[in-house]
């Protein structure tokens, strides 16, 4: 593991947590670490988008040729095609206290055209026809649950289609026989369409939407050190004007996959109403990430002299440190040094309105690098640092800046006498400000794209900190 990798783990694990969990589609009685709320505006947009997609699918319906007999007349209807389709009125309604979503369409209109022909004894004739179907309606009920593996599933559990008035206008031939065929043509085409609509809807849900949901990763390795558990903690919760999806939102060490010694607090999303979609990310999610990285040993890293700016008069060697601790230069004259930063407790994130703070805890062990390449221990320090973490969306990228606010240090052990902690602290602050943090912030300021939502564009993202959680509000645009 390189120095840069270790530094990135220490200072940006909260950003990694957020980015990876944006992919989740969240259901245990415990509080979720990550929560998605689809508001009424989001449900209405999803409904409008779904109706638009359904309209396109309905245009592909195939009406087969039809034939029949009435008295001595044999007739045939063929080349039937859909010319116009309108679904002007639709609604979507969560059923509170259940996992059901009811979608309805009313006042639909279909216009079809085709050819007809007949023969009776030695008489033949043919022509064309136009047919309109009014008051077309559809009602379907979708059930959203989780499977045994914690993946979201959807199933169409009910569907009914209705067609009201049928109007047929025949062209060509003699007018006296129109009434013979108008009824059979209209009724047969109407019944054929009714038989096809619900199977098409059910197949689109069960074989289309559900298959997409099944591709969402429930457990995923973040890197070689940690994995994230995306499993649903409960079935989706249907409110009068929203749907809440909850997931565990927990990171674990791959080598030591133990549960964290803390639980998630409830997230207040009462004010999450203006956007189509809200993502609630709790302190628990960030802190399980810190716990996992710490348990995996991924927060240990090395500081060497080549990490310090070349123009700096301060160097990580016994000559520079010797100004503060003469015994270092006396025992190990003119030698390079290294600092090993070892995490001694999981980092902790505290989220409050308008602020997010990261507290990190470590021991710093310093060594002189001897001419033969071996290391000689000099002294060790206990360190605790507090950083402000500022997150923002732009373009739409997730960007972040970390700012060191405080650093507490105390001596642990030493082979070179008493350590002037206040003086050494200045050197550590110098290294952090001019070597470590700039590299981290340069990377974070380049921005990290949001996870790709296939066929969806994110509009006007909003991020705000609440008590113990971060809320991200999004509007969406379906691109097809």
C-alpha positions in Angstrom: 0.0 0.0 0.0 1.5 3.3 -1.1 1.6 6.5 1.0 -0.9 8.2 -1.2 -3.3 5.3 -0.9 -3.1 5.3 2.9 -3.5 9.1 3.1 -6.6 8.9 0.9 -8.1 6.2 3.1 -7.5 8.4 6.2 -8.9 11.7 4.9 -11.5 10.7 2.3 -13.2 7.6 3.5 -16.4 9.6 4.1 -16.5 10.6 0.5 -15.9 7.1 -0.7 -18.8 5.9 1.6 -21.2 8.4 0.1 -20.3 7.7 -3.5 -20.5 4.0 -3.2 -23.8 4.1 -1.4 -25.5 6.3 -4.0 -25.7 3.1 -6.1 -27.8 1.4 -3.6 -31.5 0.7 -3.8 -32.5 0.0 -0.3 -35.2 -3.2 4.0 -34.7 -5.7 10.2 -36.1 -3.5 12.7 -32.9 -1.5 13.1 -32.5 2.0 11.8 -31.0 2.2 8.3 -27.6 3.7 7.6 -28.8 4.9 4.2 -32.3 5.8 3.2 -33.9 6.8 -0.1 -37.2 8.8 -0.3 -39.1 9.0 -3.5 -41.4 12.0 -3.0 -44.8 12.6 -4.6 -43.1 14.6 -7.3 -40.8 11.7 -7.9 -43.7 9.3 -8.1 -45.6 11.5 -10.5 -42.5 11.8 -12.7 -42.0 8.1 -12.6 -45.6 7.6 -13.5 -45.4 10.0 -16.4 -42.2 8.4 -17.7 -43.8 4.9 -17.3 -46.9 5.9 -19.2 -44.7 7.3 -22.0 -42.7 4.1 -22.2 -46.0 2.1 -22.1 -47.3 4.2 -25.0 -44.4 3.3 -27.1 -44.8 -0.4 -26.3 -48.5 -0.4 -27.0 -47.7 1.0 -30.5 -45.9 -2.3 -31.2 -49.0 -4.4 -30.5 -49.8 -6.7 -33.4 -53.5 -7.1 -34.4 -53.8 -10.4 -36.4 -55.9 -10.7 -39.5 -59.5 -11.7 -38.7 -62.2 -13.6 -40.6 -65.7 -14.6 -40.0 -69.1 -15.4 -41.5 -72.5 -13.9 -41.2 -75.2 -15.7 -43.0 -74.0 -16.2 -46.6 -71.4 -13.5 -46.2 -67.8 -14.4 -45.4 -65.6 -11.5 -44.5 -61.9 -10.8 -43.8 -60.2 -8.0 -41.9 -56.5 -7.5 -42.5 -53.6 -5.1 -42.6 -54.7 -3.7 -39.2 -52.4 -1.0 -37.8 -52.4 1.4 -34.9 -52.4 5.0 -36.2 -52.9 7.0 -33.1 -52.7 6.5 -29.3 -53.4 8.8 -26.4 -53.2 8.1 -22.7 -54.1 11.6 -21.3 -55.1 10.7 -17.7 -53.1 8.6 -15.3 -52.4 8.3 -11.6 -50.1 6.6 -9.2 -51.1 5.8 -5.6 -49.0 4.2 -2.8 -51.2 2.1 -0.6 -50.1 3.2 3.0 -49.1 0.4 5.3 -48.4 -2.0 2.5 -45.8 -2.6 -0.1 -48.3 -2.0 -3.0 -48.3 0.7 -5.6 -51.4 1.2 -7.7 -51.1 2.7 -11.2 -54.1 3.6 -13.2 -54.8 5.0 -16.7 -58.2 6.4 -17.8 -59.8 8.1 -20.9 -57.3 6.4 -23.3 -58.0 6.7 -27.0 -56.8 4.3 -29.8 -57.3 4.9 -33.6 -56.7 2.0 -36.0 -57.1 1.5 -39.7 -57.1 -1.5 -42.0 -58.7 -3.3 -44.9 -61.8 -5.4 -45.3 -63.2 -7.7 -47.9 -66.2 -10.0 -48.3 -67.7 -12.5 -50.6 -71.2 -14.0 -50.9 -71.9 -16.6 -53.6 -70.6 -14.8 -56.7 -70.5 -11.3 -55.1 -67.2 -9.8 -53.9 -66.2 -6.4 -52.5 -63.5 -4.7 -50.5 -62.5 -1.4 -48.9 -60.9 0.2 -45.9 -62.0 1.1 -42.4 -61.1 3.4 -39.5 -61.8 2.3 -35.9 -61.6 4.3 -32.7 -61.6 2.9 -29.2 -62.6 5.4 -26.5 -62.5 5.3 -22.7 -59.6 2.8 -22.7 -58.5 2.1 -19.1 -55.8 0.2 -17.3 -55.3 -0.6 -13.6 -52.2 -2.5 -12.4 -50.9 -3.2 -8.9 -47.2 -3.6 -8.2 -45.8 -5.2 -5.1 -42.3 -4.2 -4.0 -40.5 -6.5 -1.6 -37.0 -7.8 -0.8 -35.8 -11.3 -1.5 -33.9 -13.5 0.9 -30.6 -11.9 -0.2 -31.9 -8.4 0.5 -32.3 -7.4 -3.1 -35.3 -5.4 -4.1 -38.0 -7.1 -6.2 -41.1 -6.0 -8.0 -44.1 -8.0 -9.2 -47.3 -7.2 -11.0 -49.9 -8.8 -8.8 -53.0 -7.5 -10.5 -54.0 -6.0 -13.9 -57.2 -5.2 -15.6 -57.9 -3.4 -18.9 -61.2 -1.9 -20.1 -62.4 -0.5 -23.4 -65.5 1.7 -23.6 -67.1 2.8 -26.9 -66.1 1.4 -30.2 -66.7 3.3 -33.4 -66.1 1.8 -36.9 -66.3 3.6 -40.2 -66.1 1.6 -43.4 -65.0 3.0 -46.7 -65.7 1.6 -50.2 -68.3 -0.9 -51.4 -72.0 -0.7 -51.1 -73.4 1.0 -48.0 -76.2 -1.5 -47.5 -74.0 -4.1 -46.0 -72.0 -1.9 -43.5 -74.2 -2.8 -40.6 -73.4 -6.5 -41.2 -69.7 -6.1 -40.4 -69.4 -3.0 -38.3 -70.2 -4.9 -35.0 -68.0 -8.0 -35.6 -65.0 -5.9 -36.7 -65.1 -3.6 -33.7 -65.8 -6.2 -31.1 -63.1 -8.6 -32.4 -60.4 -5.9 -32.5 -61.4 -4.5 -29.1 -61.3 -8.0 -27.5 -57.9 -8.7 -29.1 -56.4 -5.5 -27.7 -57.8 -6.2 -24.3 -56.2 -9.6 -24.2 -52.8 -8.2 -25.1 -52.5 -5.1 -22.9 -52.2 -6.8 -19.4 -49.7 -9.5 -20.5 -47.6 -6.7 -22.0 -47.7 -4.7 -18.8 -47.0 -7.7 -16.6 -44.1 -8.9 -18.7 -42.6 -5.4 -18.7 -42.7 -5.4 -14.9 -41.7 -9.0 -14.2 -39.1 -9.4 -17.0 -38.0 -5.8 -17.4 -38.1 -3.7 -14.3 -37.5 -6.6 -11.9 -34.5 -7.9 -13.8 -33.0 -4.4 -13.6 -33.5 -4.4 -9.8 -31.8 -7.8 -9.6 -28.6 -6.4 -11.0 -28.1 -4.0 -8.0 -25.2 -5.2 -6.0 -26.1 -6.2 -2.4 -22.6 -6.8 -1.2 -19.7 -5.2 -3.0 -16.0 -5.0 -2.4 -14.8 -1.4 -2.2 -11.2 -2.2 -2.5 -8.8 -4.9 -1.2 -9.6 -3.8 2.4 -13.3 -3.3 2.9 -16.7 -4.3 1.5 -20.1 -2.6 1.7 -23.4 -4.3 2.7 -26.2 -2.8 0.5 -28.9 -5.2 1.6 -32.5 -4.0 2.2 -33.4 -4.0 5.9 -37.2 -4.1 5.3 -39.7 -4.0 2.5 -40.2 -0.6 1.0 -42.5 1.6 3.2 -45.4 3.2 1.4 -46.5 6.5 2.8 -49.5 8.6 1.6 -47.3 10.7 -0.7 -43.9 9.1 -0.7 -42.0 5.8 -0.7 -39.2 5.2 1.7 -36.5 2.6 0.9 -34.1 1.6 3.7 -30.8 -0.3 3.5 -28.2 -1.4 6.1 -25.6 1.0 4.7 -22.7 -0.7 6.5 -19.0 -1.2 5.7 -17.0 -4.2 6.9 -13.4 -5.3 6.8 -12.9 -8.1 4.3 -10.2 -9.7 6.5 -12.1 -9.0 9.8 -15.8 -8.8 9.0 -17.1 -7.9 12.4 -20.1 -5.8 13.3 -19.4 -2.3 14.5 -19.9 -1.6 18.2 -22.6 1.0 17.6 -26.0 1.3 15.9 -27.6 3.8 13.5 -29.8 6.6 14.8 -33.1 7.5 13.3 -33.0 9.9 10.3 -35.4 12.8 10.2 -36.6 13.3 6.6 -39.8 15.2 7.4 -38.6 18.2 5.3 -37.5 16.1 2.4 -40.4 17.1 0.1 -39.2 19.6 -2.6 -37.1 17.3 -4.8 -38.1 14.1 -6.6 -35.5 12.0 -4.8 -33.7 12.3 -1.5 -30.8 10.3 -0.2 -30.3 10.2 3.5 -26.8 9.3 4.6 -26.3 8.8 8.4 -23.3 9.2 10.6 -23.5 5.4 11.0 -22.6 4.8 7.4 -19.5 7.0 7.6 -18.5 5.6 10.9 -18.8 2.0 9.8 -16.5 2.9 6.9 -14.0 4.3 9.4 -14.4 1.2 11.6 -13.9 -1.1 8.7 -10.8 0.7 7.3 -9.3 0.8 10.8 -10.0 -2.9 11.4 -8.4 -3.8 8.1 -5.3 -1.8 9.0 -5.8 0.5 6.0 -5.4 3.7 7.9 -1.7 3.1 8.6 0.7 5.1 6.4 4.2 6.3 6.1 5.6 9.8 5.9 9.1 10.2 4.3 11.3 13.1 3.5 10.4 13.1 -0.2 6.8 14.0 0.7 7.9 17.4 2.0 8.1 20.3 -0.6 11.6 20.7 -2.0 11.7 24.4 -1.3 11.0 23.9 2.4 13.9 24.5 4.8 12.4 21.9 7.2 13.3 18.4 6.3 12.4 15.0 7.8 15.9 14.2 8.9 17.9 14.2 12.2 19.4 17.6 11.4 16.0 19.4 11.3 14.6 17.4 14.3 17.8 18.0 16.1 17.0 21.7 16.5 14.2 20.6 18.8 15.7 17.4 20.2 19.5 17.7 20.3 19.9 14.1 21.3 18.5 12.9 18.0 21.3 14.6 16.0 23.8 13.6 18.6 23.0 9.9 18.4 22.1 9.8 14.7 23.9 12.6 12.9 22.8 13.7 9.4 20.4 10.8 8.8 17.0 10.7 7.0 14.0 9.9 9.1 10.5 8.4 8.6 7.2 8.7 10.5 4.8 5.8 10.7 1.3 6.8 11.4 -0.7 4.0 13.0 -4.4 4.4 13.5 -5.2 3.5 17.1 -9.0 4.0 17.0 -11.6 4.2 14.2 -12.1 7.7 12.8 -15.4 9.3 13.8 -17.7 11.5 11.8 -20.0 14.0 13.5 -22.7 15.6 11.3 -24.6 18.7 12.5 -26.6 21.3 10.6 -24.2 23.0 8.2 -21.1 21.2 9.5 -19.4 17.8 9.2 -16.4 17.0 11.3 -14.0 14.2 11.1 -12.0 13.1 14.2 -8.9 10.9 13.6 -6.8 9.1 16.2 -3.3 7.7 15.7 0.1 7.0 17.2 3.1 8.5 15.3 6.3 6.4 15.5 9.5 8.1 14.4 12.7 6.3 13.2 16.1 7.2 12.0 17.2 5.5 8.8 20.6 4.0 9.4 23.3 3.7 6.7 22.7 0.0 6.4 18.9 0.6 5.8 17.7 -0.5 9.1 15.6 1.7 11.4 16.3 3.0 14.9 13.3 3.9 17.0 13.5 7.5 18.3 10.2 8.4 20.0 6.4 8.0 19.7 3.5 10.4 20.0 -0.2 10.0 20.5 -2.2 12.3 18.2 -5.8 13.2 17.8 -6.9 15.5 14.9 -10.2 17.3 14.1 -10.9 18.3 10.5 -13.8 20.1 8.9 -15.2 18.3 5.9 -17.1 20.3 3.3 -19.0 18.5 0.6 -20.7 20.0 -2.4 -22.2 19.0 -5.7 -21.2 20.6 -9.0 -21.7 19.7 -12.7 -22.9 17.1 -11.2 -19.7 16.1 -9.4 -19.2 15.3 -5.7 -16.4 17.6 -4.5 -14.8 17.9 -1.1 -12.4 20.0 0.9 -10.8 18.9 4.2 -9.4 21.5 6.6 -7.4 20.7 9.7 -8.9 22.5 12.7 -7.1 21.1 15.7 -4.2 18.8 16.6 -3.6 17.4 20.1 -0.3 15.5 20.8 1.3 13.9 23.8 4.5 11.8 24.3 4.3 8.1 24.6 7.8 6.6 24.5 11.3 8.0 23.7 14.9 6.8 23.4 16.2 10.4 23.0 15.0 12.0 26.2 11.9 14.2 26.8 10.2 15.3 23.7 9.3 19.0 23.4 5.7 18.2 22.1 4.8 21.8 21.3 7.8 22.2 19.0 7.4 18.8 17.3 3.7 19.7 16.8 4.8 22.6 14.6 6.7 20.2 12.4 3.8 17.8 12.2 1.4 20.6 11.3 3.8 21.7 8.6 3.9 18.3 7.1 0.1 18.0 7.2 -0.6 21.5 5.8 2.1 21.5 3.0 2.4 17.9 2.1 -0.5 15.7 3.0 -3.7 17.8 2.9 -2.8 19.6 -0.4 -2.5 16.3 -2.2 -5.8 15.0 -0.8 -7.7 18.3 -1.5 -6.3 18.5 -5.1 -7.7 15.1 -5.8 -11.1 15.9 -4.1 -11.4 19.2 -5.9 -11.2 17.5 -9.3 -14.5 16.1 -8.4 -15.8 12.5 -8.5 -18.7 11.8 -10.9 -21.9 10.5 -9.4 -22.6 6.8 -10.1 -24.1 6.3 -13.5 -27.9 6.1 -13.3 -28.6 4.5 -16.7 -30.8 6.6 -18.9 -31.3 9.3 -16.1 -29.8 12.8 -15.9 -29.5 14.4 -12.5 -30.9 17.9 -12.3 -30.3 20.6 -9.6 -28.7 18.5 -6.9 -28.8 19.8 -3.4 -26.8 18.8 -0.4 -27.4 19.9 3.2 -26.3 18.6 6.6 -28.9 17.8 9.2 -28.6 16.4 12.7 -26.6 13.1 12.4 -27.1 12.8 8.7 -26.5 14.4 5.2 -29.5 14.9 2.9 -29.0 14.9 -0.9 -31.9 16.1 -2.9 -32.1 15.3 -6.7 -34.4 16.0 -9.6 -34.2 13.5 -12.4 -34.7 13.6 -16.2 -35.4 10.3 -18.0 -33.3 10.2 -21.2 -34.7 6.9 -22.5 
